[in-house]
Amino acid sequence: MELALASAIGILTAAGVYLLLRARSFDVILGLTLLSYATNLLIFGGGRLVAGKPPVLREGIPAEPAYYTDPLPQALVLTAIVIAFAMTAVIIVLAIRSRSDNHSDHVDGSRAEQEFQRREQQRHDEAREAAHAAELVAGNESVPAAGAVSSPDREGRA
């Protein structure tokens, strides 16, 4: 059981950090949520919860620590759930506002997204030119001249 809990905490943390490093607001929000889940599991795991034992005193059960579980991790996790919910709500509101102001959900704003798209288009153009040059070197006669290469439009026509 400890291996499963440790694995779950590790996977949630890794996925949360990966999503936090993405450039979209929604990914960042999901990353923060996964990190809060991992933190809650870590608190539960560190609290040594025992199944079948109550966290509060009951009549008929001796008032000794061996018969009860520690209520502090449960209280901390409940508090963390409320805080994470409020934090997620605030971040969603900020992301919606940022999207309406910038017309983009990119974390760095619309200028950074435009720069990213320009670099990607340049990279694709360079790769297309390199493939065309390689086909010309290979002696493929069916390849059109360099000026005649056209990219398909949105309907798929050349």
Secondary structure by P-SEA (a helix, b strand, c coil): caaaaaaaaaaaaaaaaaaaacccaaaaaaaaaaaaaaaaaaaaaaacccccccccccccccccccccccaaaaaaaaaaaaaaaaaaaaaaaaaaaaaaaccccccccaaaaaaaaaaaaaaaaaaaaaaaaaaaaaccccccccccbbbbcccccc
